[in-house]
Amino acid sequence: MRTLLVALAFLPLLATAQQPSLNLMPMPSTVQLGAGQLLIDRSFSVAVTGFHDASLDRGVQRFVAQVSAQTGIPFRPKPNAANPALTIHTDHNRDAVQKLGEDESYELEITAYAAKLTAPNPLGILRGLQTFLQLVQITPNGFAVPAVIIKDQPRFPWRGLLIDVSRHFIPLDVLKRNLDGMAAVKMNVLHWHLSDDQGFRVESRKFPKLHEMGSEGLYYTQDEIRDFIAYAHDRGIRVVPEFDIPGHSASWFVGYPELASGPGPYSLEGADTNSKFSPIMDPTQESTYKFLDKFIEETAKLFPDAYFHIGGDEVDGKQWDANPKIQSFIHAHGMKNNQDLQAYFNQRLEKIVSKHHKIMMGWDEILHPNLPKTIVVQSWRGQESLAKAAQQGYSGLLSFGYYLDLMWPAARHYAVDPMDTTKTGGAATLTPEEKNRILGGESCMWAEWVTPENIDSHIWPRNAAIAERLWSPPEVKDVDSMYSRLNAVSLELEWLGLTHRSARGHMLHRMAGTEDISALRVLADVVEPVKDYTRWDDSKGPIDFHAPLNRMIDAVYPESDTARQFGNVVQTYIQSGCKDKAAEEQIRTWLELWRDDDAKVRSLLEVSFLLQEVKPLSEDLAAVGTAGLLALNYLDKSEPSPEALRTMQLTLLDRASTRQADLFLMVVAPVEQLVKASAGPAQHN
């Protein structure tokens, strides 16, 4: 009988809202729950059998240190422990230079007595250790991990995060903690956007004026880069460099204006993304290719990964159009337009990249039938563009839908799939061979509006939802489950040293100029920044990349958890026929908090110039809270509210929904639902 019960307990977890509450992200391929749990106490020890090397040993040491940090239990080294709590076994070494498609699978079996983690190589061990960490939980009897059997492997071999360090320089310590975050959610590629109009961030010993004149002194030395790559490799993460050419290249021309298609002069102060300057390399000069050959030779040795990203996006041909010599070249070579000239440039560039034993990558714009099928196309345009590249024989990645800087909610990123078969022209049209050319995807953190202070909160925790989309089976897509697990993972990421939660408090303290920021937190919790490129498009004149990012929009989270949770409770209440008293009480508590908050915020407004712009927002929040309470009172008494009152309230709410200080009050829509519901069943739509 006991055997039967245990067998029944080992049922696979389904990707539904009914699945047990294991806070795993990404969700593994298969999870089978067992009976009982393995306690983690001072006797906890780890033993490694089979192959192991210094890199694996360091990974185990980091794991033990992290378990200690999460539990507060100091573990003493126990070499050759007789009965280890966790046994790790791997068969063979991983590649010295991590490769695309290297085996990352693992199996984790935990009973009430011991745990065993096995993988073909140490890379799978690193992934399995992160899963174990996410299973650690506090219980009435102490810290423990549940009995479970997990068999796991990634859906896509390429699961990346792009970080732009050109627009705003990001120090290595910030990048390293983001590597730790990537490892925690099993991402395996850091796409390092190292040059753009605003800065060239790598030391070049062959062409020193690149970093000396193109970086304002903010760049990474070659020794620092080697250390960073080793740090990433230890965590199972490849580092792919991007040097964006022939456009987005003003920082190259500050030191080497002879590369440009226009006369200049060139300076970083003139390099902004709204500029009509549009500097671009001259692809008609042989000297350009000689320069790039020497540069790529140098950087190819510095970055060991097989892939080299050349950018190639958003090439504005104004300088080409204005240069008679370049126009003559186009006509002399039978080219029709600037696109043909860029294709010529890319063909020449690909041969240089290949000569130095690298595989060329670029954005959608590089796709051209004259380029070899070995190149990789990164699509910012969408699944249809990605599928077309696959049909033409090219491998590709999806970044469309994963732009973290657009401030979308996690659910919107989560809904985007590189292998989306629901759209006409997407992966649904591909053969199995063509589908294999879709390697995965990359989230993107472009740095126009981030600094080292707030970059973590613009990446995390939403990036974990994208990581799950790229690792987990496609059937794992329940949004409520995702948000529940995302909140748990967010807390765990702070244990790693990320500051996506804590940094907001520091920034609010700066704005308030006082210790008590509770009232400001209430307001910050219910607003979101403008989306997409609205802030960019509405900026008055060129973006000033030296301007302080110390406003409320720079401090708040991209997504308001409070507003989402409030909206869910309002939905529950209305769907109950406004009879759910527990939901009503929750709603009332929130509304009273918002109604009363403005009076507390006013005292801060008097002493802080940084808060003056949020005064209308605070006033609107109080008015929204009052409107919601009035509607709730009528609903509670089951009496229809007067039509004149509703009209006035809806007008107020419409005004409160407009943009203020580049922010939106995200609780307006649920309150509007309450006001409309207060009309009674006959009038409410």
VMD Tcl script that draws the C-alpha trace (Angstrom):
set ca {
  {0.00 0.00 0.00}
  {2.82 2.41 0.88}
  {4.49 1.71 -2.47}
  {1.28 2.61 -4.27}
  {0.90 5.88 -2.34}
  {4.47 6.88 -3.07}
  {4.01 6.07 -6.75}
  {0.87 8.21 -6.86}
  {2.80 11.05 -5.26}
  {5.24 11.12 -8.17}
  {2.87 12.69 -10.67}
  {4.29 15.12 -13.24}
  {3.62 18.78 -12.62}
  {1.37 20.28 -15.28}
  {1.75 23.85 -16.49}
  {-1.57 24.96 -14.98}
  {-2.70 27.08 -12.11}
  {-3.28 23.87 -10.10}
  {0.38 22.90 -9.98}
  {2.02 22.67 -6.55}
  {3.65 25.87 -5.37}
  {7.28 25.18 -6.15}
  {8.93 28.54 -6.74}
  {11.05 27.37 -9.64}
  {11.89 29.68 -12.51}
  {12.50 28.62 -15.19}
  {10.11 25.71 -14.63}
  {12.02 22.47 -15.37}
  {11.05 20.08 -18.15}
  {9.62 17.49 -15.77}
  {9.03 17.67 -12.02}
  {7.77 14.78 -9.93}
  {6.91 15.39 -6.31}
  {7.92 12.86 -3.70}
  {7.07 12.38 -0.05}
  {8.74 14.32 2.73}
  {11.61 16.79 2.69}
  {15.35 16.96 3.18}
  {16.34 19.13 6.11}
  {19.19 21.60 5.75}
  {21.02 22.06 9.04}
  {24.58 22.55 10.24}
  {25.52 19.07 9.08}
  {24.77 19.92 5.44}
  {27.63 18.81 3.19}
  {28.35 18.26 -0.49}
  {30.44 15.53 -2.10}
  {31.62 15.51 -5.73}
  {32.22 12.20 -7.51}
  {33.30 11.44 -11.05}
  {35.00 14.22 -12.95}
  {35.68 17.55 -11.30}
  {38.02 20.46 -11.86}
  {38.77 23.85 -10.33}
  {35.84 25.51 -12.12}
  {33.37 22.95 -10.80}
  {34.88 23.22 -7.33}
  {34.36 26.98 -7.41}
  {30.76 26.46 -8.51}
  {30.12 24.14 -5.57}
  {31.77 26.60 -3.18}
  {29.51 29.41 -4.45}
  {26.50 27.13 -4.05}
  {27.35 26.29 -0.44}
  {27.97 29.96 0.32}
  {24.59 30.84 -1.19}
  {22.76 28.19 0.84}
  {24.47 29.61 3.90}
  {23.38 33.15 2.98}
  {19.78 32.10 2.39}
  {19.52 30.10 5.60}
  {21.87 32.02 7.86}
  {23.56 28.72 8.74}
  {27.39 28.71 8.73}
  {28.64 25.48 7.17}
  {32.05 24.13 8.08}
  {34.10 22.45 5.37}
  {33.57 18.69 5.57}
  {35.99 17.03 3.16}
  {35.14 13.42 2.35}
  {31.99 13.45 4.49}
  {30.70 9.91 5.01}
  {27.05 10.76 4.42}
  {26.83 13.94 2.35}
  {23.46 15.65 2.10}
  {24.06 16.30 -1.60}
  {26.14 14.14 -3.92}
  {27.18 15.62 -7.25}
  {28.30 13.42 -10.12}
  {29.41 14.37 -13.60}
  {31.02 12.20 -16.24}
  {33.39 14.48 -18.14}
  {34.75 17.97 -18.56}
  {33.00 20.87 -20.28}
  {34.60 22.69 -23.19}
  {37.35 25.15 -22.29}
  {35.54 27.71 -24.43}
  {31.81 27.27 -23.99}
  {30.04 26.43 -27.23}
  {26.55 26.96 -28.57}
  {24.51 23.83 -27.89}
  {26.80 22.40 -25.22}
  {24.86 19.94 -23.05}
  {23.16 21.72 -20.12}
  {20.90 18.88 -18.99}
  {20.80 17.55 -15.44}
  {18.81 15.30 -13.11}
  {18.12 16.16 -9.49}
  {16.70 13.58 -7.08}
  {15.88 14.59 -3.52}
  {14.54 12.26 -0.83}
  {14.00 12.79 2.87}
  {17.48 11.36 3.47}
  {19.76 12.71 0.75}
  {19.97 14.42 -2.63}
  {21.81 13.53 -5.81}
  {22.58 15.80 -8.75}
  {23.92 14.24 -11.95}
  {24.82 15.74 -15.31}
  {26.95 14.79 -18.31}
  {29.28 17.74 -17.62}
  {29.81 20.55 -15.09}
  {27.63 22.93 -17.11}
  {24.57 20.85 -16.27}
  {25.69 20.73 -12.64}
  {25.71 24.54 -12.52}
  {22.11 24.60 -13.81}
  {20.99 21.95 -11.34}
  {22.57 23.74 -8.37}
  {20.49 26.82 -9.21}
  {17.36 24.68 -9.15}
  {18.34 23.28 -5.75}
  {18.80 26.83 -4.41}
  {15.30 27.78 -5.55}
  {13.88 24.77 -3.70}
  {15.28 25.88 -0.32}
  {12.43 27.03 1.91}
  {11.75 27.73 5.55}
  {9.47 25.26 7.37}
  {8.21 24.84 10.95}
  {11.01 22.32 11.47}
  {13.83 24.32 9.90}
  {15.12 24.94 6.40}
  {14.42 22.18 3.93}
  {14.05 21.19 0.29}
  {11.07 19.06 -0.81}
  {11.46 15.50 -2.01}
  {11.36 15.68 -5.76}
  {12.71 14.22 -9.00}
  {13.60 16.74 -11.70}
  {14.79 15.97 -15.19}
  {15.63 19.11 -17.06}
  {17.17 20.54 -20.20}
  {16.73 23.82 -22.08}
  {14.29 24.32 -24.92}
  {16.62 26.71 -26.78}
  {20.43 26.63 -26.78}
  {20.79 30.46 -26.92}
  {19.25 32.35 -23.98}
  {20.81 35.76 -23.72}
  {20.71 39.22 -22.22}
  {22.09 42.24 -24.07}
  {23.47 45.03 -21.89}
  {24.37 48.32 -23.57}
  {27.30 50.01 -21.84}
  {27.83 52.75 -24.42}
  {25.03 55.24 -23.69}
  {25.72 55.02 -19.95}
  {28.87 53.25 -18.79}
  {28.12 50.31 -16.48}
  {30.95 49.30 -14.09}
  {32.14 45.71 -13.93}
  {30.82 45.07 -10.42}
  {27.31 45.90 -11.63}
  {27.74 43.67 -14.67}
  {29.05 40.82 -12.52}
  {26.04 40.83 -10.21}
  {23.85 40.72 -13.31}
  {25.83 37.70 -14.50}
  {24.96 36.09 -11.15}
  {21.31 36.90 -11.80}
  {21.52 35.40 -15.29}
  {23.06 32.22 -13.91}
  {20.28 31.97 -11.32}
  {17.66 31.77 -14.09}
  {19.82 29.69 -16.43}
  {20.59 32.29 -19.08}
  {23.79 31.48 -20.92}
  {24.83 34.44 -23.12}
  {25.81 37.97 -22.14}
  {25.62 40.08 -25.30}
  {27.93 43.00 -24.51}
  {27.06 46.08 -26.59}
  {30.45 47.76 -26.31}
  {30.37 50.61 -28.80}
  {27.81 53.08 -30.08}
  {27.65 56.77 -30.87}
  {28.02 57.73 -27.21}
  {31.02 55.67 -26.22}
  {33.66 53.12 -27.19}
  {34.25 51.01 -24.08}
  {37.14 48.61 -24.82}
  {40.86 49.25 -24.57}
  {42.48 48.83 -27.96}
  {46.25 48.60 -27.97}
  {46.43 48.75 -31.77}
  {44.18 51.80 -32.02}
  {44.40 53.50 -28.61}
  {42.55 56.64 -29.69}
  {39.37 54.52 -29.84}
  {39.17 54.30 -26.05}
  {41.29 57.33 -25.19}
  {39.17 59.78 -27.18}
  {35.92 57.86 -27.60}
  {35.07 56.97 -24.01}
  {35.60 60.01 -21.75}
  {37.92 57.74 -19.80}
  {35.17 55.22 -19.07}
  {36.23 51.93 -20.62}
  {37.31 48.38 -19.72}
  {40.96 47.41 -19.90}
  {41.85 44.19 -21.67}
  {42.87 42.62 -18.36}
  {39.50 43.56 -16.86}
  {37.72 42.01 -19.83}
  {39.64 38.75 -19.47}
  {38.75 38.62 -15.78}
  {35.10 39.33 -16.60}
  {34.98 36.60 -19.26}
  {36.48 34.12 -16.78}
  {33.87 35.17 -14.19}
  {31.12 34.55 -16.75}
  {32.60 31.20 -17.84}
  {32.63 30.00 -14.25}
  {28.86 30.59 -14.23}
  {28.19 28.90 -17.56}
  {27.72 32.15 -19.48}
  {29.25 33.02 -22.85}
  {30.25 36.62 -23.58}
  {29.53 37.82 -27.12}
  {30.93 41.29 -27.97}
  {29.13 43.75 -30.23}
  {30.85 46.62 -32.01}
  {28.09 48.38 -33.94}
  {29.12 49.33 -37.50}
  {28.83 50.93 -40.03}
  {26.24 53.14 -38.31}
  {26.03 53.94 -34.58}
  {29.77 54.56 -34.82}
  {30.42 58.22 -33.95}
  {32.67 57.23 -31.03}
  {35.08 55.59 -33.50}
  {35.42 58.83 -35.46}
  {36.43 61.05 -32.54}
  {39.88 59.48 -32.67}
  {39.86 58.24 -36.27}
  {37.80 60.66 -38.40}
  {39.27 59.17 -41.57}
  {36.92 56.21 -41.15}
  {33.84 58.39 -41.53}
  {31.80 59.21 -44.62}
  {31.48 62.88 -43.67}
  {34.02 65.55 -42.79}
  {33.05 65.98 -39.13}
  {34.33 67.30 -36.80}
  {33.32 64.54 -34.42}
  {32.84 64.63 -30.66}
  {30.99 62.61 -28.08}
  {29.03 65.73 -27.14}
  {27.50 65.72 -30.62}
  {26.71 62.03 -30.58}
  {23.13 61.55 -29.51}
  {20.39 59.31 -30.78}
  {18.15 62.18 -31.86}
  {20.89 63.93 -33.82}
  {20.71 64.72 -37.53}
  {24.43 64.11 -37.50}
  {24.02 60.42 -38.49}
  {27.73 59.53 -38.65}
  {28.53 56.40 -40.62}
  {31.63 54.55 -41.83}
  {32.87 54.93 -45.36}
  {32.62 51.48 -47.00}
  {34.28 52.62 -50.23}
  {37.79 53.07 -48.81}
  {40.18 50.14 -48.68}
  {41.73 51.77 -45.62}
  {38.47 51.15 -43.74}
  {38.81 47.40 -44.21}
  {42.51 47.41 -43.33}
  {41.64 49.19 -40.09}
  {38.79 46.76 -39.31}
  {41.00 43.77 -40.11}
  {43.58 44.82 -37.51}
  {40.90 45.76 -34.98}
  {38.99 42.49 -35.32}
  {42.24 40.53 -35.15}
  {42.93 42.16 -31.78}
  {39.42 41.79 -30.33}
  {38.95 38.25 -31.66}
  {41.89 37.19 -29.49}
  {40.44 39.05 -26.50}
  {36.96 37.48 -26.73}
  {37.17 33.68 -27.03}
  {33.52 33.08 -27.99}
  {32.91 31.81 -31.50}
  {30.50 34.65 -32.32}
  {31.27 38.29 -33.13}
  {28.39 40.78 -33.42}
  {28.83 43.64 -35.90}
  {25.52 45.43 -35.24}
  {24.51 46.65 -38.67}
  {21.19 48.17 -37.59}
  {19.58 51.52 -38.30}
  {22.10 52.63 -40.91}
  {21.11 56.17 -41.82}
  {22.57 56.93 -45.25}
  {22.54 60.75 -45.06}
  {26.32 60.98 -45.18}
  {26.47 58.45 -48.02}
  {23.90 60.49 -49.98}
  {25.85 63.70 -49.41}
  {29.23 62.28 -50.42}
  {29.83 62.48 -54.22}
  {32.70 59.98 -54.06}
  {30.48 57.40 -52.35}
  {27.66 58.00 -54.83}
  {30.10 57.47 -57.70}
  {31.21 54.21 -56.11}
  {27.61 53.03 -55.87}
  {26.95 53.73 -59.55}
  {30.30 52.33 -60.70}
  {29.58 49.01 -58.98}
  {26.06 48.68 -60.32}
  {24.41 49.18 -56.95}
  {20.86 50.47 -56.77}
  {20.79 52.07 -53.33}
  {22.37 52.40 -49.90}
  {21.10 48.96 -48.90}
  {23.24 47.45 -51.63}
  {26.22 49.43 -50.35}
  {25.69 48.13 -46.84}
  {25.45 44.58 -48.20}
  {28.79 45.12 -49.94}
  {30.27 46.36 -46.67}
  {28.90 43.35 -44.78}
  {30.29 40.91 -47.34}
  {33.74 42.41 -46.94}
  {33.33 42.47 -43.16}
  {32.15 38.86 -42.97}
  {35.30 37.70 -44.74}
  {37.42 39.57 -42.18}
  {35.45 38.12 -39.27}
  {35.72 34.62 -40.74}
  {39.44 35.10 -41.37}
  {39.87 35.57 -37.63}
  {37.91 32.38 -36.89}
  {34.67 34.00 -35.77}
  {31.04 33.67 -36.88}
  {29.46 36.99 -37.79}
  {26.22 38.11 -36.15}
  {24.12 41.17 -36.86}
  {20.65 42.64 -36.61}
  {17.87 42.13 -39.17}
  {19.33 44.66 -41.58}
  {22.37 42.51 -42.42}
  {20.24 39.76 -43.98}
  {21.20 39.50 -47.64}
  {21.40 36.50 -50.00}
  {25.03 37.28 -50.83}
  {26.11 36.55 -47.25}
  {27.05 32.97 -46.31}
  {24.57 30.83 -44.39}
  {26.93 30.70 -41.42}
  {25.95 34.18 -40.18}
  {23.40 34.62 -37.39}
  {20.60 37.16 -37.72}
  {19.24 38.77 -34.54}
  {15.70 39.98 -35.12}
  {14.31 43.11 -33.51}
  {11.54 43.17 -36.14}
  {9.62 40.08 -35.05}
  {8.87 36.40 -35.53}
  {7.96 36.81 -39.18}
  {11.35 38.33 -39.99}
  {13.04 35.59 -37.98}
  {11.11 32.89 -39.85}
  {11.99 34.40 -43.23}
  {15.67 34.26 -42.32}
  {15.29 30.59 -41.33}
  {13.57 29.83 -44.63}
  {16.52 31.34 -46.46}
  {18.91 29.09 -44.56}
  {20.10 31.49 -41.84}
  {20.20 30.84 -38.11}
  {18.59 33.49 -35.94}
  {17.62 34.84 -32.55}
  {14.54 36.75 -31.44}
  {14.81 40.00 -29.52}
  {11.52 41.52 -30.63}
  {9.21 41.47 -27.63}
  {12.12 41.21 -25.20}
  {13.22 44.87 -25.07}
  {13.32 45.46 -21.33}
  {13.89 49.20 -21.80}
  {10.39 49.56 -23.26}
  {9.01 49.08 -19.72}
  {6.50 46.40 -20.67}
  {4.94 44.22 -17.95}
  {6.40 40.76 -17.45}
  {3.25 39.14 -18.86}
  {3.71 40.87 -22.20}
  {7.31 39.64 -22.53}
  {6.20 36.19 -21.35}
  {3.66 35.93 -24.17}
  {6.34 36.32 -26.87}
  {7.75 33.05 -28.20}
  {10.56 32.69 -30.78}
  {8.73 29.63 -32.12}
  {5.29 31.26 -32.21}
  {3.09 29.09 -34.43}
  {-0.06 31.19 -33.99}
  {0.97 33.95 -36.40}
  {0.71 33.75 -40.16}
  {4.17 33.86 -41.64}
  {5.90 32.86 -38.40}
  {7.28 29.52 -37.30}
  {4.03 27.80 -38.33}
  {5.28 27.89 -41.91}
  {8.68 26.33 -41.16}
  {9.89 22.80 -41.77}
  {11.56 20.93 -38.88}
  {14.97 21.73 -40.39}
  {14.10 25.42 -40.61}
  {12.80 25.48 -37.04}
  {16.18 24.17 -35.87}
  {17.72 27.36 -37.20}
  {15.87 29.38 -34.56}
  {18.47 29.26 -31.81}
  {16.55 31.10 -29.09}
  {16.41 34.71 -28.05}
  {17.87 37.62 -26.13}
  {16.36 40.23 -23.89}
  {17.79 43.72 -24.41}
  {18.67 46.44 -21.92}
  {19.46 49.53 -23.94}
  {20.95 52.19 -21.70}
  {19.55 55.56 -22.78}
  {17.65 55.88 -19.48}
  {19.61 53.75 -17.01}
  {22.64 54.23 -14.80}
  {24.50 51.80 -12.53}
  {22.03 52.85 -9.84}
  {18.79 51.75 -11.50}
  {19.81 49.30 -14.23}
  {19.06 46.26 -12.03}
  {15.44 47.32 -11.53}
  {15.00 47.79 -15.27}
  {16.24 44.23 -15.91}
  {14.96 42.27 -12.92}
  {12.77 40.48 -12.09}
  {11.07 40.72 -15.53}
  {14.08 39.15 -17.22}
  {13.39 35.92 -15.33}
  {10.08 35.59 -17.20}
  {11.94 35.82 -20.51}
  {14.49 33.29 -19.24}
  {11.63 30.87 -18.57}
  {10.18 31.37 -22.03}
  {13.55 30.39 -23.52}
  {14.30 27.46 -21.19}
  {11.00 25.80 -20.28}
  {8.65 23.72 -22.45}
  {6.23 25.84 -24.50}
  {3.28 24.49 -22.50}
  {4.54 26.37 -19.43}
  {2.64 29.62 -19.92}
  {0.20 30.17 -17.06}
  {0.51 33.88 -16.24}
  {-0.77 33.69 -12.66}
  {1.73 30.95 -11.88}
  {4.48 32.99 -13.53}
  {3.79 36.04 -11.39}
  {3.62 33.99 -8.21}
  {6.99 32.41 -8.89}
  {8.47 35.67 -10.19}
  {7.85 37.34 -6.83}
  {9.69 34.54 -5.04}
  {12.60 34.59 -7.47}
  {12.82 38.37 -7.11}
  {13.58 37.98 -3.41}
  {16.19 35.31 -4.13}
  {17.92 37.55 -6.66}
  {18.49 40.17 -3.96}
  {20.37 37.50 -1.97}
  {22.81 37.37 -4.90}
  {23.58 41.07 -4.53}
  {21.25 42.52 -7.15}
  {19.66 45.82 -6.15}
  {16.46 45.84 -8.20}
  {14.36 46.19 -5.05}
  {16.66 48.03 -2.64}
  {17.87 50.73 -5.05}
  {14.41 52.25 -5.32}
  {14.44 52.96 -1.60}
  {17.75 54.79 -1.89}
  {16.46 56.88 -4.76}
  {13.23 57.75 -2.93}
  {15.28 58.80 0.10}
  {17.26 61.12 -2.15}
  {14.07 62.68 -3.51}
  {12.43 63.03 -0.12}
  {15.47 64.28 1.76}
  {14.16 62.60 4.89}
  {14.23 59.22 6.61}
  {10.50 58.55 6.45}
  {9.57 57.77 2.86}
  {6.53 55.61 3.59}
  {4.12 58.09 1.96}
  {6.33 58.33 -1.11}
  {6.47 54.53 -1.35}
  {2.67 54.40 -1.44}
  {2.66 56.69 -4.48}
  {5.60 54.95 -6.15}
  {3.89 51.58 -5.75}
  {0.94 52.51 -7.97}
  {2.62 54.29 -10.87}
  {4.45 53.07 -13.95}
  {6.73 54.94 -16.37}
  {5.65 55.75 -19.90}
  {6.12 52.85 -22.30}
  {7.93 52.16 -25.55}
  {9.88 55.17 -26.88}
  {7.48 57.80 -25.56}
  {9.98 59.31 -23.13}
  {12.59 59.35 -25.86}
  {10.28 60.88 -28.47}
  {8.94 63.53 -26.09}
  {12.32 64.68 -24.81}
  {12.87 68.31 -25.74}
  {15.76 68.27 -28.16}
  {18.58 65.70 -28.16}
  {18.93 63.34 -25.22}
  {21.50 64.62 -22.74}
  {23.37 61.49 -21.69}
  {25.08 63.42 -18.91}
  {21.84 64.58 -17.31}
  {21.06 63.16 -13.85}
  {18.51 60.35 -13.79}
  {17.10 61.18 -10.38}
  {13.40 61.74 -11.05}
  {10.51 59.58 -9.90}
  {10.35 57.96 -13.34}
  {13.94 56.81 -12.86}
  {13.19 55.23 -9.48}
  {9.86 53.44 -9.97}
  {9.52 49.87 -11.17}
  {8.57 49.24 -14.80}
  {5.53 47.30 -13.56}
  {3.31 48.01 -10.55}
  {2.67 44.80 -8.62}
  {0.25 46.68 -6.37}
  {-1.88 47.82 -9.30}
  {-1.92 44.34 -10.81}
  {-2.91 42.75 -7.50}
  {-5.54 45.45 -6.87}
  {-7.00 44.88 -10.32}
  {-7.21 41.14 -9.68}
  {-9.05 41.67 -6.38}
  {-11.49 44.09 -8.01}
  {-12.18 41.49 -10.70}
  {-12.82 38.85 -8.04}
  {-15.17 41.20 -6.19}
  {-17.21 42.18 -9.25}
  {-17.42 38.59 -10.49}
  {-18.86 37.61 -7.10}
  {-21.75 39.99 -7.71}
  {-20.04 42.37 -5.24}
  {-20.73 39.90 -2.42}
  {-17.16 38.77 -1.61}
  {-16.58 40.48 1.74}
  {-12.91 39.50 1.99}
  {-12.21 41.08 -1.40}
  {-14.23 44.14 -0.43}
  {-12.18 44.60 2.72}
  {-8.94 44.39 0.76}
  {-10.20 46.95 -1.72}
  {-11.34 49.30 1.02}
  {-7.97 49.12 2.79}
  {-6.13 50.08 -0.40}
  {-8.54 52.89 -1.27}
  {-8.32 54.43 2.21}
  {-4.52 54.27 2.05}
  {-4.49 56.13 -1.27}
  {-7.11 58.67 -0.19}
  {-5.06 59.64 2.86}
  {-1.59 59.53 1.32}
  {-1.61 62.94 -0.34}
  {-1.77 64.76 2.98}
  {1.44 62.98 4.02}
  {3.20 63.56 0.70}
  {2.57 67.33 0.87}
  {5.07 67.78 3.68}
  {7.76 66.25 1.46}
  {6.84 68.42 -1.49}
  {7.66 71.54 0.50}
  {11.33 70.61 0.90}
  {12.18 68.79 -2.35}
  {12.46 70.29 -5.82}
  {12.64 66.75 -7.22}
  {9.11 66.00 -6.03}
  {7.36 69.10 -7.34}
  {6.42 67.40 -10.60}
  {4.59 64.54 -8.82}
  {2.26 66.84 -6.88}
  {-0.60 66.41 -9.42}
  {-0.11 62.64 -9.31}
  {-0.41 62.57 -5.55}
  {-3.54 64.71 -5.66}
  {-5.05 62.48 -8.33}
  {-4.31 59.36 -6.28}
  {-6.24 60.83 -3.34}
  {-9.15 61.68 -5.63}
  {-9.10 58.17 -7.13}
  {-9.17 56.64 -3.67}
  {-12.12 58.83 -2.68}
  {-14.04 57.95 -5.85}
  {-13.45 54.26 -5.28}
  {-14.64 54.44 -1.68}
  {-17.85 56.21 -2.69}
  {-18.55 53.54 -5.29}
  {-17.71 50.77 -2.84}
  {-20.14 52.17 -0.26}
  {-23.01 52.00 -2.76}
  {-22.01 48.49 -3.79}
  {-21.81 47.42 -0.16}
  {-25.38 48.66 0.44}
  {-26.56 47.17 -2.89}
  {-27.85 50.62 -3.86}
  {-27.26 52.19 -7.30}
  {-25.17 55.33 -7.19}
  {-26.66 58.55 -8.59}
  {-25.96 59.01 -12.29}
  {-24.69 62.55 -11.77}
  {-22.17 61.31 -9.21}
  {-20.93 58.57 -11.53}
  {-20.56 61.01 -14.39}
  {-18.49 63.31 -12.19}
  {-16.37 60.41 -10.96}
  {-15.73 59.04 -14.44}
  {-14.67 62.49 -15.62}
  {-12.26 62.71 -12.69}
  {-10.89 59.25 -13.42}
  {-10.40 60.05 -17.08}
  {-8.29 63.05 -16.09}
  {-6.33 60.96 -13.56}
  {-5.48 58.42 -16.26}
  {-3.45 60.96 -18.22}
  {0.32 61.16 -18.09}
  {1.90 63.25 -15.33}
  {5.67 63.60 -14.84}
  {6.13 60.81 -17.45}
  {4.17 58.47 -15.16}
  {0.75 56.83 -15.18}
  {-1.47 55.99 -12.21}
  {-2.12 52.31 -12.79}
  {-5.02 51.91 -10.33}
  {-7.39 54.17 -12.24}
  {-8.85 51.45 -14.49}
  {-9.89 49.11 -11.62}
  {-11.50 52.01 -9.75}
  {-13.35 52.91 -12.93}
  {-14.72 49.35 -12.93}
  {-16.02 49.89 -9.40}
  {-17.67 53.17 -10.34}
  {-19.38 51.60 -13.35}
  {-20.45 48.59 -11.28}
  {-22.08 50.94 -8.73}
  {-24.71 51.81 -11.36}
  {-26.36 48.49 -10.55}
  {-26.93 45.38 -12.70}
  {-29.31 47.08 -15.12}
  {-26.96 49.90 -16.10}
  {-23.52 48.30 -15.65}
  {-21.80 47.03 -18.81}
}
mol new
graphics top color blue
foreach p $ca { graphics top sphere $p radius 0.5 }
foreach p [lrange $ca 0 end-1] q [lrange $ca 1 end] { graphics top cylinder $p $q radius 0.2 }
display resetview
